[in-house]
Structures are given as C-alpha cells and as structure tokens.
Amino acid sequence: MELYAAMRGGLLVADEDRTSEIRLDDHDLECVAATPDRIFCGTFDAGLFRSDDGGETFHSVGSETIRESVMSLAIDPTDPETVWVGTEPSRVYRSRDGGESWEQREGVTDLPSEPNWSFPPRPHTHHVRWIEPDPHDPEHLYVGIEAGALVQTHDAGETWEDRVPDSRRDNHSLATHPDAPNRVWSAAGDGYAESTDGGEAWEYPQDGLDHRYCWSVAAAPDDSDTVLVSSATGPRTAHNADAAESYIYRKRGGEPWERLDGLPTGEGVTRAVFAVEESAADVYAVTNRGVFRTEDAGTTWEELVLEWPAEFERQTARGLAVLP
C-alpha cells in the first residue's frame, strides 16, 4: 500500500511499512492523484507538480500551459497516461502523455449559467473543484464548478453541457463506480444528490442526514448501493479547526442515513476526504486527526499508525490517493 495525503500545508507520503515523509511543505496544496508510475499534486500558489519516483522528489510540470491555481486532478481509469486538471479561474486541461504536455479544453466558461458562478470567499472568481471521469466511457466527464454548476462533456472536452435544473450548484466531490453504469453521486455544499441516468436527473435522499454541508462522497467498492459522505453544518464547522464539527454518514440502498463512529468525528474534527482502494474493497478517510481505513464500508475503522505532524491537526485535508 502506498498512500498520499494532501493537507493544506504538505503532502504526507507513506509506504507499505507505514514509514512516512512530508513533501511540498513549502506550498499551498489543493489536490493529489496517483498511478503506480506517477504522483501529481496541485497547488494554489505554484501550479502542478509531479513525482516519478514514488514521492521522493517532485518537480513542476505544465507551467508553460497551466498558469492558474490547480484545484482538482483526475486520472482516466482506463488510461493512466490521460490526466485531467481543473483550475481557478475555471478552466480544464488534459494531458495524454502522463503530464509531459497539456492542452486546454476550451468552452467551459461559455456555458449560459457561467455569469452566476461565484466562489463565496473569492466572489470575483470560481474554480473547477472536481473532475470525475466516467469509468464506462473515457469521453464522458462530470465537472463540478465551485460554486455554480455541475457540467458534463461527452466528447472529452470538445463540447460542454450546462447544468441540468435539478442538479446541485455547489458540488465539492463526485463519485462513480465501475460496476454501476450511469450512476453518479455528489457531495455538495447545498446537500447530497445521486443520479441513475448519468446526471440527467437527480434525487436527494436526506432522511437521517442531519448535517447537510457535504464535502466528500464514496461508493463502497464491493457494493454500489452503499455510500459514504462526510458533512458538517456549514463551511466554518467543516474547514476551520477552531470551530470544526464534522461527521461521516452511510446510506445502504433505500435505507435512511446513519451516522458512523469508530473514528474521530464531531467537535474539533475537520471534514474528511475519502479515497477508495478497489482491489482490496477498502475505503480510506483523512481528517486533521489522521488517516483511517475501513474494510466493511464504515462499520469498523482502523487508524493507520503514521507520523502525523502536529501542524496537520489544525489543517483541512485537501486530497487523498491510495495505491495497492
């Protein structure tokens, strides 16, 4: 197991022996994505970085094309050479050679809803918070704009489709499942949502979900009817360690949401970010209290024994990637 946890102030790199090191601690991290050959890390202050040696060293890539803050990353599940980047201001870039070269996929900000997009802490702008490739169609991507829209492309960014009327507006993360064609799940600031027709129509099961400012979502690798979300009452209790109070919930099929325990939640805990390790059917979660793993979709949790810097306890998790 190799693990890469991006906190606001550094990237924790852990190997199978759970020996950990901190990288990129002089940058403002936003996201991380990994394949067995490469690790990518996006920063707010210095663009995109890549490691070709398992996280030992990182170097800047894409700076000749990508000049914005890198807010989101995704790797095509069918082709590890294809990498997607989302930025602030909202632009989408693609590499088809593992990050050696990049091209902008234009047209996102030409959509009719764009004048209404705005990120509240920086209301003059907005960004691509999440990119979710469809595991059943490499040309199809879901793209969450914070804040304003969930947009799609069915031709790898040649053209873009605007938000549908009943989709969430403040999508923080999205999830798909290799065994569930056309299903997509959203954790949004304006609540949880799910679709069974590729995002054309949405439902909002909320029964039992007492905290509805949702941040991260994951479908259980071995059961697409089981979904986990992390949530809080609002941005302050989600992201600010001084006021933090966040929780993790699970929904099985048509049952109500249930609040999970077995790992730190509640007062003092910033909202979790999930990552799925499909080959082992595990779900991982990272908060300011550390990294945790469940092998049974949240019924029980194990804390990974890692060297956890004291400064991470006052930070929010920005991303998590796990390799077998």
N, C-alpha and C positions, 0 to 999 in steps of 0.2 A: 504494500500500500504506500502510495505517495500522496501527500496532502499539501495543498497550498491555500492558506487562509489570508485573505487580504483584509487587514484592518486599516483604519484611516491613516495610521502613521507607520505602516510597514507590512511586509509580506512574510508570514511565517511559513517556512519550508520544512516539512517533516518527512523522514523516510520511513521504511518499514520497521526499523528499530525504534521509531518514535524519537529519534535524535532530531532536534530542530535548530534552525538558524533563522535570523531575521535579515531580509534583503530589502532594498529600496526604501530604507527608513528615512531617507532624506527627501522623499516625495510624498505627495498627497494622493493616495491610492483611491481608485474607484471600482475596479473590477479585475477579475482574473479568469483565464480559461487555459486548459492544458490538454495536450496529447502526450503519448509516450515519448515523442521526439522534441516537443517544444512547449514552453510555457509563455503565455502572453499576459501582460499586466498593463492596464490602462491607468493613467494618472490625470489628475485635473491640471497640474501645473507644468507637465513636461511631456505630454503625449503618450506614445505607445512604446513599451519595452518588450523584448523577447529574450528568453534564455534557451540555449541549445545544449546545455549541459546539466539538465535536471535541477535548475535553480541555483547552481553555484555562482554563476555570473549572469548579468543582464546587460543588454545594450539597446540603445534607441533604434527603432525601425519606423519606416513610413513617414519620417519627418519632412521629406520632400513633397509629400502629397497631403498628409493629415496634419493640419496646423491648429486644430481645435483641441479642446479638452476631451479625452477619451472616457466616456461614461459607461459603455457597455461593450461586451465581447461575446461572440458565439463562434463555435467551430461546427462546420457541417458534419452531422453524424455519419454521413455516407462517404465523406471525402475529407480527411484531415488536412489536406492542402488548401481547402477553401475556408477562409476566416473572414468573419464579418465584424465591423467596428461601427459603433454609434457614438456620436459626439454632441457636445454643446458648443455652439448652436446646433440645432437638429440637422445632422447630415449622416448618411450611411455610406460606408466604404466596404469594398470587397477585395480580398487577395485570393488568387488562385494558385499561388506558388509558395504557400506557407509563410507569407509575410514579407517576401522579398520585394514585391511591388504591389501597388494599390491603385484602385480606380474608384472614383465617386460614383455612386448610383443615384443620379440626379432625379429631381422631381418630387421628393418628399414634401418640401415646403410649398409646392404649387397646389396642394390639395385645398379644396374650398374651406375646410374647417381651420386652416392654419392661423388666420387672424385671431382666433380665440384661444390659441395655445399660449400658456404662460406658466413659468415655474415660480411659485409664490415667493421664495426667498430672494430670487433674482427676477422680478416680474417683467423685465425688459427682454428676457430670453426664455428658451426652453431647450430640452435635450432629449436624445434617444436613451431612455432609461433601460430598455430591454430589447434584445433581438432573440427570437425563438424560431429556429429552423424547424420545418415540418419533417419528422423522421421518415415520412412516407412519400415526400415529394421535395427534392432538393431545390426546386424553383420557387417553393412556397415558403414565405417567412411572415411571422407575426412581429410587429414592431410597436412597442409601447412608447408613446411620447409623454414625457412628464413636463407639464401636465396638459392634457387636452384631447388625446385620441389614442385608440388602438387602430393602426393602419396595417394593410397587408400588401404583399406582392405575390403574384403567381408566376412571374417570369424573371425571378432573380433580380428584381430592381429595375427592369426596363420600364415598367409602368407600376403605378401605385393606386390602391383602392382606399378611399377615405373611410373613416369610422362609420359603423352602422349605428342607427339611432339608439339601440338599447345596449351598446357596449359601455364598459366603464370608461371614465375620462382620465383617471389618474393611475394608470397601470404601472405598478412597481416591478412585478415579475410575472412571467408566464411559464406554463409548463405544458409539454406534450408527452405522449407515451408511445413507445414502439409497437405496443400491442393494441392500441386504441386509435384507429384511423379517424380523423376528423374531430377528435376530442381535444379541447384546449381549456386550460384553467388559468384564471387571473387572480392575483392578489393586488388589490388597488387601494389607494387612499380613500376612495369612495365605496369600498366594500369588496367582497368576494364575488366572483362570477364564474360560470362554466358554460361551455358550448359543446354540442354534439354534432354540429354541422359545419365545422371549420370556421367558426366565428361569424356566421351569418346571423344567428340568433342566439340570445343569451338568457340564462336563468340565474337566479340569485338566492339559492337556499341559505337562509340566515338563522334558522331555528337553532338555538344553543350557542351561537357565536356572539358572545357578549362584548367583545372588543372588535370593532369593525374597520379600524385603520390597518389594513392588511399589507404586509411587506413581502414575504416570501411564500412560495407555494411549491409543493412537490407531490407527485402521484407515486404511490408505493410501487417499486419496480416489479413486484410479483403480483400486483392487484391494482389495476387501473381504477377500480371503484373505491379505493381508499386514498384520501387526500389529506395532506397536512398543510396548515397555514400558520404563519407567525403573525401576531397582531397586537395592537395597543389601542388606546382610546383616541390618539391623535399623534401628530408629528413630535410634539415635545416629549411625551412619555415613550415614544418609540426610539428616538435618536439621542436624547440628552441624558447622559449618565446621572446627572444631578436630580432629574425628575423621572427617570426611567421606571416603567412598569409594563412589562410585555409578557405575552403568553403564547403557548402553542396549542392549537386545536387540531382535532382529527374528525373526519366525517367518513363513514362507511356507507356506500350506496345511498339509499334514501333515508338513512337514519339521521337524527339531529347531530349537530356538532357536539363533541365532548372535549373539555379542557384536559390536557395531558400534564402529568407530573413525571417525576423520575429524573429530571434535570432542573437546574436553576431557572425559575421564572418569577414573575411578579416584581416587587419593588427592587430597584437597583439594577435590573437586567434589561439591557437594550435589545431591540428586536432581533430575532435570529435570521440567519441566511442559511438555506438548505442547499445540499448537493446530493445527488443520487449516484451510487455505485452499482450499476445494473448487474454486473456479473456476479456480485455477491448478494444482491437484493437488499442492500443496506441504504439507509438514509443518514446523512450527517448534518449536523447543525452547529453553527458557530455563533457565539454571542460575545459580549465583553467578559464573560465568565469562563470561556474556554471552548473546546471542541468536543462534541458528543456524537455518539453513534447509536442507532437503533437497528436491530435485526428483525424486528417484528412490528414495523410501521408505527412505532411510538409507544407501544405498551411498556417496554422497558428501555432504559438508556444506559450507556456506558460512557463515562468521561475518559477521553484519551489523555494519558499521562504525558503531557508535553511541558516544556519550559515555557511558561506563559508570562511575558513581561508585565510588570506592574502597571506600566502606562497603558497597556491594552485594556485594563479594567475600566478605563474612563473613555473608551472609544467605541464607535459602532463598527460592526463588521460590514465590509463593502463587497466581499465576494468569497466564494469557496469552490475549489476544484479538487476532485479526488480521483486518483488513478489506481487500478488494481495492482 
